[in-house]
Amino acid sequence: MDSAVYLATLFLYGLNFALQVLFIFSVIELYRNQRMSIWRHLFNFSMYCLMISGAYYSFLFFNGDIGKINVHYLFPYLISLLVYFSINVSLIFLFFFFLGQVFKGALELGVLKEACVGYSVTLLLSMVLAILLSEEKYFGLSLFIILVTILSIVFKKFLELYQLISNRANKDHLTGLYNHGFFKETLKEQFSDCKLLKQPLALAFLDLDDFKKYNDRNGHLQGDRLLTFFGKLLQKAVEGMNFTVARYGGEEFAILMPNTTKEDAYAFLNRLRKEVNDTYFEGVEHIPYRCLSFSCGIAEMEKDMYESEELIHRADQALYYAKAQGKNNVQLYDKHNMCLDEIKFKQDLEALEQQVKFFLSKDVYTYRHSKRVFKYALEFGSRLDELTDHERQTLILGALIHDIGKIEVPRDILNKRGKLEKHEWEIIKKHVTWGREIVAAEKRFDDLLPLVELHHERYDGKGYPYGLKGEEIPKLARILCIIDSFDAMTTERPYQPTKTFEEALEEIERCAGTQFDPVYAAKFIAFVRKHYLPLAEMEQLN
């Protein structure tokens, strides 16, 4: 309906008046929809300004007459609507393109189809309004308001029906909270928004303590009542806040907190935990804490995270740590507390060794390369004091498995002597995506995903697969990129000459700040010169 009003006022009173009407409508919408981020409101306002301006100038270009409605010469109206429509659709597709969301053909066709129908109705309504206003100002306006009111009631009924169906799809039937699927979609959207605007984003996972014991003692029906009761407590706790609460699964719940630091999230959740402890529910006196309680893990989005799954993984680790501390407590994700124990590290290392051994029968070069990169990561990582034990172990494991995706690359391309063709190089580049898919099959290796997928990203943003830049690339992936490139340069390859250690170090130094992180490039150069160059010089003498 808004577009019909904008176009009608544009045709009758010109550009300035139409933009004034747009401004008033935008202020009203800002007040009505405060949950939507301010930058989205600004985007919508800017988009409509461009649409109205484009429609106005195209209308004048094709001899349209502002102030009069000529029903015998509709061409300028159709052209201005087409321009209005084209700008709208183009900007929407550009918006999603820059957010990294790729449309499929069927979806694009569906969007265009719906938009064509909507804008046909818009043109009709704008023409009706313009004619009524020009012929019978007050009567025409009254008649249009009646028409729009009737249509609004009809659309409202359709919207209510849609909302009902949507709620059934998005809400958990037991607690009335959002369900797992809706939460994951909302998290992706909020993650993109907060990353773009450089705003904090906190995620909390809550797990009802000893729920299984309560269920076994009191029965499943009473257990369901407890889940419903707890869901209502959470819903009440976030009233008036821009938080999203969901039942994540079983007795696990999630709270997504945009524009909230982990410290603020901790204060909120710890206060809520105490309130829950003081809230009675039938039967809780028989479980260990003799009160209703939950364990909670909190993680905050960091600037080098590149997808929302990393935030989920960290919040999940923090929750696991909270339960390990005796339950009924809130824990922030802390790399120092989450470090792997030696036994688990050795088990993971053995499991990854088995996967890398697949290369022995297909591509012995990649097998040896992986082992050398692993060795460099082990030695270099142990000398980086800023790394935690957990980060050091993640770097080592990631170095070993980083090229696992090359298992999917045809043997003739892997072993080709001479320069690769363009299409062959495109296949090689896909190994990072295939590697991610292989490693993601085992949840315990989630921390390795950024190293496997992003070790070919460049510091200047010209790498692949995403073109991430600077600190958008996770720290460990930036380190691995240097180690991987060094070994590639100093090892004989079918399609490029081998460099000496000194030549490779000069190349890394030259590319620091473009291909490589300059800080870690300098540290790696110093490490190799101290521990490897003397050995290399001795070998050359011998």
C-alpha positions as CSV (number, residue, x, y, z in Angstrom):
1,M,0.0,0.0,0.0
2,D,2.9,2.4,0.8
3,S,4.2,2.3,-2.8
4,A,0.8,3.1,-4.2
5,V,0.7,6.3,-2.0
6,Y,4.3,7.2,-3.0
7,L,3.6,6.9,-6.7
8,A,0.2,8.7,-6.5
9,T,1.7,11.7,-4.7
10,L,4.6,11.6,-7.1
11,F,2.4,11.8,-10.2
12,L,0.2,14.5,-8.7
13,Y,2.6,16.7,-6.6
14,G,6.1,15.9,-7.7
15,L,9.3,14.5,-6.2
16,N,9.7,16.7,-3.1
17,F,6.2,16.0,-1.8
18,A,6.6,12.2,-2.4
19,L,9.9,12.2,-0.5
20,Q,8.3,14.0,2.4
21,V,5.5,11.4,2.5
22,L,8.2,8.7,2.5
23,F,10.0,10.3,5.4
24,I,6.8,10.5,7.5
25,F,6.0,6.8,6.7
26,S,9.6,5.8,7.5
27,V,9.4,7.5,11.0
28,I,6.1,5.7,11.7
29,E,7.6,2.4,10.6
30,L,10.7,3.0,12.8
31,Y,8.5,3.5,15.8
32,R,6.3,0.4,15.0
33,N,9.1,-2.0,14.3
34,Q,11.8,-1.3,16.8
35,R,13.0,-4.9,16.8
36,M,14.5,-4.4,13.3
37,S,18.0,-3.0,13.4
38,I,18.4,0.7,12.6
39,W,20.6,0.1,9.6
40,R,17.9,-2.0,7.9
41,H,15.5,0.9,8.4
42,L,18.1,3.2,6.8
43,F,18.5,0.7,4.0
44,N,14.8,0.6,3.3
45,F,14.5,4.4,3.4
46,S,17.5,4.8,1.0
47,M,16.1,2.2,-1.3
48,Y,12.7,3.9,-1.5
49,C,14.4,7.3,-2.2
50,L,16.2,5.8,-5.1
51,M,13.1,4.1,-6.4
52,I,10.9,7.2,-6.2
53,S,13.6,9.4,-7.8
54,G,14.2,6.9,-10.6
55,A,10.4,6.7,-11.2
56,Y,10.1,10.5,-11.2
57,Y,12.9,11.1,-13.8
58,S,11.8,8.3,-16.1
59,F,8.3,9.7,-15.9
60,L,9.5,13.1,-17.0
61,F,11.8,11.7,-19.7
62,F,8.9,10.0,-21.4
63,N,6.8,13.2,-21.4
64,G,4.7,12.5,-18.3
65,D,2.9,15.5,-16.9
66,I,3.1,16.0,-13.2
67,G,-0.3,17.2,-11.7
68,K,-2.5,15.7,-14.4
69,I,-3.6,12.1,-15.0
70,N,-3.8,11.3,-18.7
71,V,-5.6,8.0,-18.9
72,H,-5.3,8.0,-22.7
73,Y,-1.5,8.1,-22.5
74,L,-0.4,5.5,-19.9
75,F,3.1,4.8,-21.3
76,P,5.0,7.1,-18.9
77,Y,3.2,5.6,-15.9
78,L,4.1,2.1,-17.0
79,I,7.8,3.0,-17.6
80,S,8.1,4.8,-14.3
81,L,6.6,1.8,-12.5
82,L,9.0,-0.5,-14.4
83,V,11.9,1.6,-13.2
84,Y,10.5,1.7,-9.7
85,F,10.2,-2.1,-9.7
86,S,13.6,-2.7,-11.3
87,I,15.5,-0.6,-8.8
88,N,13.7,-2.4,-5.9
89,V,14.4,-5.9,-7.1
90,S,18.0,-5.0,-8.1
91,L,18.8,-3.5,-4.7
92,I,17.3,-6.4,-2.8
93,F,19.3,-9.0,-4.8
94,L,22.5,-6.8,-4.3
95,F,21.8,-6.7,-0.6
96,F,21.6,-10.5,-0.3
97,F,24.6,-10.9,-2.6
98,F,26.8,-8.7,-0.3
99,L,25.6,-10.7,2.7
100,G,26.9,-13.8,1.0
101,Q,23.6,-15.4,0.3
102,V,23.4,-17.0,-3.2
103,F,20.1,-17.3,-4.9
104,K,19.0,-20.3,-7.0
105,G,17.2,-19.9,-10.3
106,A,13.8,-21.2,-8.9
107,L,14.0,-18.7,-6.0
108,E,14.8,-15.8,-8.2
109,L,11.9,-16.7,-10.5
110,G,9.6,-16.9,-7.6
111,V,10.6,-13.6,-6.2
112,L,10.2,-11.9,-9.6
113,K,6.8,-13.5,-10.1
114,E,5.5,-12.3,-6.7
115,A,7.0,-8.8,-7.3
116,C,5.3,-8.5,-10.7
117,V,1.9,-9.3,-9.3
118,G,2.5,-6.9,-6.3
119,Y,3.6,-4.0,-8.5
120,S,0.8,-4.5,-11.0
121,V,-1.6,-4.0,-8.0
122,T,0.5,-1.1,-6.9
123,L,0.3,0.7,-10.2
124,L,-3.5,0.2,-10.3
125,L,-4.0,1.5,-6.8
126,S,-1.7,4.5,-7.4
127,M,-3.6,5.4,-10.6
128,V,-6.9,5.1,-8.8
129,L,-5.7,7.3,-6.0
130,A,-4.2,9.9,-8.3
131,I,-7.4,10.1,-10.4
132,L,-9.6,10.3,-7.3
133,L,-7.4,13.0,-5.8
134,S,-7.2,15.1,-9.0
135,E,-11.0,14.9,-9.8
136,E,-12.6,14.9,-6.3
137,K,-10.0,15.7,-3.7
138,Y,-11.9,15.0,-0.5
139,F,-14.4,12.5,-1.8
140,G,-11.7,10.8,-3.8
141,L,-9.4,10.5,-0.7
142,S,-12.3,9.2,1.4
143,L,-13.2,6.6,-1.3
144,F,-9.5,5.5,-1.5
145,I,-9.2,5.2,2.2
146,I,-12.3,2.9,2.3
147,L,-10.9,0.8,-0.6
148,V,-7.5,0.5,1.1
149,T,-9.2,-0.3,4.5
150,I,-11.2,-3.2,2.9
151,L,-8.1,-4.5,1.2
152,S,-6.1,-4.1,4.4
153,I,-8.7,-6.2,6.3
154,V,-8.5,-8.9,3.6
155,F,-4.7,-8.9,3.7
156,K,-4.7,-8.9,7.5
157,K,-6.8,-12.1,7.5
158,F,-4.3,-13.6,5.0
159,L,-1.4,-12.4,7.2
160,E,-3.0,-13.9,10.3
161,L,-3.4,-17.2,8.5
162,Y,0.2,-17.1,7.3
163,Q,1.4,-16.2,10.8
164,L,-0.5,-19.1,12.3
165,I,1.1,-21.5,9.8
166,S,4.4,-19.9,10.2
167,N,4.2,-20.2,14.0
168,R,3.5,-23.8,13.8
169,A,6.5,-24.2,11.6
170,N,8.8,-22.0,13.8
171,K,7.5,-22.6,17.3
172,D,8.1,-25.6,19.6
173,H,4.6,-27.1,20.3
174,L,5.4,-27.9,23.9
175,T,7.0,-24.7,25.3
176,G,5.8,-22.1,22.7
177,L,9.4,-20.9,22.3
178,Y,11.1,-20.8,18.9
179,N,12.3,-24.2,17.7
180,H,15.8,-25.4,16.7
181,G,15.4,-24.6,12.9
182,F,14.1,-21.1,13.4
183,F,16.8,-20.4,15.9
184,K,19.6,-21.5,13.6
185,E,18.2,-19.2,10.8
186,T,17.9,-16.3,13.2
187,L,21.4,-16.8,14.4
188,K,22.8,-16.7,10.9
189,E,21.0,-13.5,10.2
190,Q,22.1,-11.8,13.5
191,F,25.6,-13.1,13.0
192,S,25.8,-11.4,9.6
193,D,24.3,-8.2,10.9
194,C,26.5,-7.9,14.0
195,K,29.6,-8.7,12.1
196,L,28.8,-6.1,9.4
197,L,28.0,-3.4,12.0
198,K,30.9,-4.5,14.3
199,Q,28.4,-5.0,17.2
200,P,28.8,-7.6,20.0
201,L,26.7,-10.8,19.8
202,A,26.4,-13.3,22.7
203,L,24.9,-16.8,22.7
204,A,24.0,-18.8,25.8
205,F,23.1,-22.4,26.0
206,L,21.1,-23.5,29.1
207,D,20.6,-27.1,30.2
208,L,18.1,-28.0,32.9
209,D,20.0,-29.8,35.6
210,D,19.1,-33.4,36.4
211,F,16.1,-33.4,34.2
212,K,16.4,-37.1,33.4
213,K,16.2,-37.9,37.1
214,Y,13.2,-35.6,37.5
215,N,11.5,-37.3,34.5
216,D,12.2,-40.8,35.8
217,R,10.8,-40.0,39.2
218,N,7.8,-38.0,38.2
219,G,6.9,-39.3,34.8
220,H,7.0,-37.8,31.3
221,L,3.8,-35.8,31.6
222,Q,5.2,-34.0,34.6
223,G,8.5,-33.6,32.8
224,D,6.7,-31.9,29.9
225,R,5.0,-29.6,32.4
226,L,8.4,-28.6,33.8
227,L,9.7,-27.9,30.3
228,T,6.7,-25.7,29.6
229,F,7.1,-23.9,32.9
230,F,10.8,-23.3,32.4
231,G,10.1,-22.0,28.9
232,K,7.6,-19.4,30.3
233,L,10.2,-18.3,32.8
234,L,12.7,-17.7,30.0
235,Q,10.1,-15.9,27.9
236,K,9.2,-13.6,30.8
237,A,12.9,-12.9,31.6
238,V,13.6,-11.5,28.2
239,E,10.4,-9.4,27.9
240,G,11.2,-6.0,26.4
241,M,14.7,-7.2,25.3
242,N,15.7,-7.8,21.7
243,F,16.7,-11.4,22.6
244,T,15.6,-14.6,20.9
245,V,14.8,-17.6,23.1
246,A,14.4,-21.1,21.7
247,R,14.2,-24.7,22.8
248,Y,17.3,-26.1,21.2
249,G,16.5,-29.7,21.9
250,G,15.3,-31.9,24.8
251,E,16.0,-30.0,28.0
252,E,18.5,-27.6,26.3
253,F,17.5,-24.0,25.6
254,A,19.3,-21.2,23.8
255,I,19.2,-17.4,24.2
256,L,20.6,-15.2,21.4
257,M,21.6,-11.7,22.6
258,P,22.5,-9.2,19.9
259,N,24.4,-6.0,20.9
260,T,25.3,-7.7,24.2
261,T,28.8,-8.4,25.5
262,K,29.7,-11.7,27.2
263,E,30.1,-9.8,30.5
264,D,26.6,-8.4,30.2
265,A,25.2,-11.7,29.2
266,Y,26.9,-13.4,32.2
267,A,25.4,-10.8,34.6
268,F,21.9,-11.4,33.1
269,L,22.1,-15.2,33.1
270,N,23.6,-15.4,36.6
271,R,20.8,-13.2,37.9
272,L,18.3,-15.4,36.1
273,R,19.9,-18.5,37.5
274,K,19.3,-17.2,41.1
275,E,15.7,-16.3,40.3
276,V,15.1,-19.8,38.9
277,N,16.7,-21.3,42.0
278,D,14.1,-19.4,44.1
279,T,11.2,-20.5,42.0
280,Y,9.4,-23.6,43.2
281,F,8.0,-26.3,40.9
282,E,6.4,-29.5,42.2
283,G,8.9,-32.4,42.7
284,V,12.2,-30.4,42.4
285,E,12.9,-31.0,46.0
286,H,13.8,-34.6,45.2
287,I,16.6,-33.8,42.7
288,P,20.2,-33.2,43.9
289,Y,20.1,-29.4,44.3
290,R,16.6,-29.6,45.8
291,C,15.6,-26.7,43.6
292,L,15.0,-25.8,40.0
293,S,18.4,-25.1,38.4
294,F,20.3,-24.9,35.1
295,S,23.8,-25.0,33.8
296,C,24.8,-22.3,31.3
297,G,27.6,-21.7,28.8
298,I,28.1,-18.3,27.1
299,A,30.2,-17.4,24.1
300,E,30.7,-14.1,22.3
301,M,31.2,-13.6,18.6
302,E,34.8,-12.7,17.8
303,K,36.1,-10.7,14.8
304,D,37.9,-13.6,13.3
305,M,34.9,-15.9,13.3
306,Y,33.6,-16.5,9.8
307,E,30.4,-18.5,10.4
308,S,27.8,-18.9,13.2
309,E,28.6,-22.6,13.8
310,E,31.8,-21.5,15.5
311,L,29.8,-19.5,18.0
312,I,27.5,-22.5,18.6
313,H,30.5,-24.7,19.1
314,R,32.1,-22.4,21.7
315,A,28.8,-21.9,23.6
316,D,28.4,-25.7,23.7
317,Q,31.9,-26.1,25.0
318,A,31.2,-23.6,27.7
319,L,28.0,-25.4,28.7
320,Y,29.9,-28.7,28.9
321,Y,32.5,-27.0,31.2
322,A,29.7,-25.6,33.4
323,K,28.2,-29.1,33.8
324,A,31.7,-30.4,34.6
325,Q,32.0,-27.8,37.4
326,G,29.1,-29.3,39.3
327,K,26.1,-27.8,37.5
328,N,23.9,-24.9,38.6
329,N,26.5,-22.3,37.4
330,V,27.2,-20.0,34.5
331,Q,30.5,-20.2,32.6
332,L,32.0,-18.0,29.9
333,Y,33.9,-19.6,27.0
334,D,37.6,-19.4,27.9
335,K,40.2,-21.0,25.7
336,H,42.4,-21.7,28.7
337,N,39.7,-23.8,30.4
338,M,38.7,-25.6,27.2
339,C,42.0,-27.1,26.3
340,L,42.2,-30.7,25.3
341,D,43.8,-33.3,27.6
342,E,46.8,-35.2,26.4
343,I,44.9,-38.5,26.0
344,K,42.2,-37.0,23.8
345,F,44.8,-35.1,21.8
346,K,46.7,-38.4,21.1
347,Q,43.4,-40.2,20.1
348,D,42.5,-37.4,17.7
349,L,46.0,-37.4,16.3
350,E,45.8,-41.1,15.6
351,A,42.4,-40.8,14.0
352,L,43.6,-38.1,11.7
353,E,46.8,-40.0,10.8
354,Q,44.6,-42.8,9.5
355,Q,42.7,-40.4,7.3
356,V,45.9,-38.9,5.9
357,K,47.3,-42.3,5.1
358,F,44.7,-42.6,2.3
359,F,47.1,-40.4,0.3
360,L,49.8,-43.1,0.3
361,S,47.9,-45.0,-2.4
362,K,46.8,-42.0,-4.4
363,D,49.1,-39.0,-4.0
364,V,52.3,-39.6,-1.9
365,Y,53.3,-36.0,-2.5
366,T,50.3,-34.7,-0.5
367,Y,50.9,-37.2,2.2
368,R,54.5,-36.1,2.7
369,H,53.5,-32.4,2.4
370,S,50.9,-32.9,5.2
371,K,53.5,-34.6,7.4
372,R,56.0,-31.8,6.9
373,V,53.4,-29.0,7.5
374,F,52.4,-30.9,10.7
375,K,56.1,-31.0,11.8
376,Y,56.5,-27.2,11.2
377,A,53.2,-26.4,13.0
378,L,54.3,-28.6,16.0
379,E,57.7,-26.8,16.3
380,F,56.6,-23.2,15.4
381,G,53.4,-23.4,17.4
382,S,55.3,-24.5,20.5
383,R,57.3,-21.2,20.2
384,L,54.2,-18.9,19.9
385,D,53.7,-17.9,23.5
386,E,50.4,-16.1,22.7
387,L,48.7,-19.4,21.8
388,T,46.8,-21.3,24.4
389,D,47.3,-25.1,24.7
390,H,44.0,-25.6,23.0
391,E,45.0,-23.3,20.1
392,R,48.4,-25.0,19.8
393,Q,46.8,-28.4,19.6
394,T,44.2,-27.2,17.1
395,L,46.9,-25.8,14.9
396,I,48.9,-29.1,15.0
397,L,45.9,-31.2,14.2
398,G,44.7,-28.8,11.5
399,A,48.1,-28.8,9.8
400,L,48.0,-32.6,9.6
401,I,44.6,-32.7,8.0
402,H,44.5,-29.4,6.1
403,D,44.7,-31.0,2.6
404,I,42.4,-33.9,3.2
405,G,39.9,-32.6,0.5
406,K,42.5,-33.5,-2.2
407,I,41.3,-37.1,-1.8
408,E,38.3,-36.0,-4.0
409,V,40.6,-34.5,-6.7
410,P,41.2,-36.8,-9.7
411,R,44.5,-38.6,-9.7
412,D,45.5,-37.3,-13.1
413,I,45.2,-33.6,-12.0
414,L,47.1,-34.3,-8.7
415,N,50.0,-36.0,-10.5
416,K,50.0,-33.8,-13.6
417,R,53.5,-32.6,-14.7
418,G,53.4,-29.1,-16.0
419,K,51.1,-26.1,-15.5
420,L,47.5,-26.8,-14.7
421,E,44.7,-25.7,-17.1
422,K,42.2,-23.2,-15.8
423,H,39.4,-25.8,-15.3
424,E,41.9,-28.1,-13.5
425,W,42.9,-25.3,-11.2
426,E,39.3,-24.6,-10.4
427,I,38.9,-28.3,-9.4
428,I,42.0,-28.0,-7.2
429,K,40.6,-25.0,-5.4
430,K,37.5,-27.0,-4.4
431,H,39.6,-29.2,-2.2
432,V,39.1,-26.8,0.8
433,T,35.3,-27.2,0.5
434,W,35.5,-30.9,0.1
435,G,37.9,-31.1,3.0
436,R,35.5,-29.2,5.2
437,E,32.7,-31.7,4.4
438,I,35.0,-34.6,5.2
439,V,36.1,-33.2,8.6
440,A,32.6,-31.9,9.5
441,A,31.4,-35.5,9.5
442,E,32.9,-35.9,13.0
443,K,31.7,-33.3,15.5
444,R,34.8,-33.6,17.7
445,F,36.9,-32.0,14.9
446,D,34.7,-28.9,14.6
447,D,37.6,-26.7,15.8
448,L,39.6,-27.8,12.7
449,L,37.1,-26.6,10.1
450,P,38.5,-23.1,9.8
451,L,42.0,-24.4,9.2
452,V,40.9,-26.9,6.6
453,E,38.6,-24.5,4.7
454,L,40.5,-21.2,5.0
455,H,44.2,-21.9,4.8
456,H,44.2,-20.5,1.2
457,E,42.6,-17.2,2.2
458,R,45.0,-14.2,1.7
459,Y,45.6,-11.3,4.1
460,D,44.7,-8.8,1.4
461,G,41.3,-10.5,0.6
462,K,42.4,-12.1,-2.7
463,G,42.3,-15.7,-1.6
464,Y,39.7,-18.4,-1.7
465,P,37.0,-19.7,-1.1
466,Y,35.4,-16.5,0.4
467,G,37.9,-13.7,-0.1
468,L,38.2,-13.0,3.6
469,K,40.5,-10.2,4.5
470,G,42.9,-9.4,7.5
471,E,41.5,-10.4,10.8
472,E,38.3,-11.7,9.2
473,I,40.5,-14.8,8.7
474,P,40.8,-16.8,11.9
475,K,44.3,-16.5,13.5
476,L,45.2,-20.2,13.2
477,A,44.3,-20.2,9.5
478,R,46.6,-17.2,9.0
479,I,49.4,-19.0,10.6
480,L,48.8,-22.2,8.7
481,C,48.7,-20.3,5.4
482,I,52.3,-19.2,6.0
483,I,53.5,-22.7,7.0
484,D,51.7,-24.4,4.1
485,S,53.1,-21.9,1.5
486,F,56.6,-22.2,2.9
487,D,56.6,-26.0,2.4
488,A,55.0,-25.7,-1.0
489,M,57.8,-23.3,-2.1
490,T,60.7,-25.4,-0.7
491,T,59.5,-28.8,-2.0
492,E,59.7,-30.0,-5.6
493,R,56.4,-29.7,-7.4
494,P,55.4,-30.8,-10.9
495,Y,54.1,-27.3,-11.9
496,Q,56.6,-24.9,-10.3
497,P,60.4,-24.6,-9.5
498,T,61.7,-25.3,-6.0
499,K,63.0,-22.5,-3.9
500,T,65.8,-22.6,-1.3
501,F,64.9,-21.9,2.3
502,E,66.3,-18.4,2.0
503,E,64.5,-17.7,-1.3
504,A,61.2,-18.9,0.3
505,L,61.8,-16.7,3.3
506,E,62.4,-13.7,1.1
507,E,59.2,-14.4,-0.7
508,I,57.2,-14.6,2.6
509,E,58.9,-11.3,3.6
510,R,58.0,-9.7,0.3
511,C,54.3,-10.9,0.6
512,A,53.9,-9.9,4.2
513,G,50.8,-7.7,4.4
514,T,49.4,-8.9,1.1
515,Q,49.3,-12.7,1.1
516,F,50.5,-13.3,4.6
517,D,49.7,-11.8,8.1
518,P,52.8,-9.5,8.6
519,V,53.1,-10.3,12.3
520,Y,53.1,-14.0,12.0
521,A,55.2,-13.9,8.8
522,A,58.0,-12.1,10.7
523,K,57.8,-14.6,13.6
524,F,57.9,-17.5,11.1
525,I,60.9,-16.1,9.3
526,A,62.8,-15.6,12.5
527,F,61.9,-19.2,13.6
528,V,63.1,-20.8,10.3
529,R,66.3,-18.7,10.2
530,K,67.2,-19.7,13.8
531,H,66.3,-23.4,13.7
532,Y,66.3,-24.5,10.0
533,L,68.7,-22.3,8.0
534,P,71.9,-23.5,9.8
535,L,70.9,-27.2,9.0
536,A,70.1,-26.3,5.4
537,E,73.4,-24.6,4.9
538,M,75.2,-27.6,6.4
539,E,73.4,-29.9,3.9
540,Q,74.4,-27.7,1.0
541,L,78.1,-27.9,2.1
542,N,77.9,-31.7,2.4
